[in-house]
Amino acid sequence: MSTNQLDTKSTAWSALFSEPTDVMVNRYTSSISFDKRLWKADIAGSLAHAEMLCAQDILSSQDLASIERGLAEIGAEIEAGTFDWKIELEDVHLNIESRLTQLVGDAGKRLHTGRSRNDQVATDLRLWLRDEIDTLSRLLGALQVALVDIAEAHAATVLPGLTHLQVAQPVSFGHHMLAYVEMFSRDAQRLTEVRHRTNRLPLGAAALAGTSYPLDRDRVARKLGMEDVCQNSLDAVSDRDFAIEFTAAASLCMVHVSRLAEELVLWMNQNFGFIELADRYCTGSSIMPQKKNPDVPELARGKTGRVVGHLMGLLMLMKSQPLAYNKDNQEDKEPLFDTVDTLRDTLRVFCELVSAIRVKPDAMERAARRGYATATDLADYLVKKGLPFRDAHEVVAKAVKFAMQRDVDLSELPLASLQSFSAAVGEDVYQVLTLAGSLNARNGLGGTAPAQVLTQVQRHRVRLDSMQSLTAP
Ligand code: ARG
């Protein structure tokens, strides 16, 4: 192979080929347009590999020094935007290796000893994803903090709690926010678990069968901050389950975001009027001057479909692939990259948007009252006075019907009216008919009483503080 054989595929791949690759095939098989974003991981992997080759006496220390110098220069060129990416060189690996050989000569050609692009790309992708997971985990932490802040401020703010989207029972708005904190904390846990399985080293698997050079794979893994080495070479180069389970975790997180997004859209609707989003997160209409649209949550809802689509794409990419590496796997990158980008941007914008929500407690309270949200409390009151629950349920249904016909709340019915439905009703009934009374009554673990909400706020703060100190740079 001549020194600049890798420079261009207008020459044939190797002596075996009698003609160059077709130009259209070059374009079809090239991944450089998207995989160049793996360059940092590619250089880190090459440095660790070269250092180990030298420690194992497979590479001279002069060659190692040349490789280190060349890769540093390449890194600087890429950062500066002066690196000349070539489509004929197919991917990030061949582009960097070719430039290295140009810069440092034969030492560059020795770097690929005991290595294949198959274990190289799997390593790059794992390294890259590991670092992206760390960014996403930090953002998930920040979003939880923003929600906990609202929960603390609104522990005693009454929201009509819904089932079937119909008013059910009053809940604390803070309690409602903390439900999302629970969801996002599980999403963060899932990402941490995926990180462990992602952070393993394929290098050393070579093309598929391992290599005859005496490599020290543990040393490379340590150098790259990886927790373990992949234990089967065929599996190491071919499976992409780490990308799939990451995308599954990301999909679930987006599904959680979409639930919150949907509620924000509803709450902003004039018929609810529970919140206002800051103007900077809304857009207007080109025709209707009165409009302020919640585009950001709507888009987040839409982008959830896009991420879940990537999950389906990756699952189908892997399905039925025979061992070991197949070129199909080059198609793993775009969905994975887009999943990371979409989730990262969504979490970023939601951290800001959530912190800027303006809550309108009066509107929430009015809606809770209009929906007879304390009807269950009246039934529970009657049970405590000795009625069987089913009878109490029926008594209250009649009282609600009566109040509806007069367009008043249960708490606005005179004592004599309430007593006409059950003699068990006494003066003290009005304590349970208030929204605050209803909330305070649900003071068991996990309940909506403001006291419970504040206890949970403290628990989350301790948890999030320790998480932040773990992930601080
Ligand atoms: N660009 C390729 C990919 O993303 C790198 C591995 C190619 N290996 C090969 N033998 N063609 O999967």
Boltz pocket constraint, residues with backbone or C-beta under 6 A from the ligand:
constraints:
  - pocket:
      binder: B
      contacts: [[A, 29], [A, 31], [A, 35], [A, 90], [A, 91], [A, 117], [A, 118], [A, 121], [A, 326], [A, 327], [A, 329], [A, 330], [A, 331]]
      max_distance: 6.0
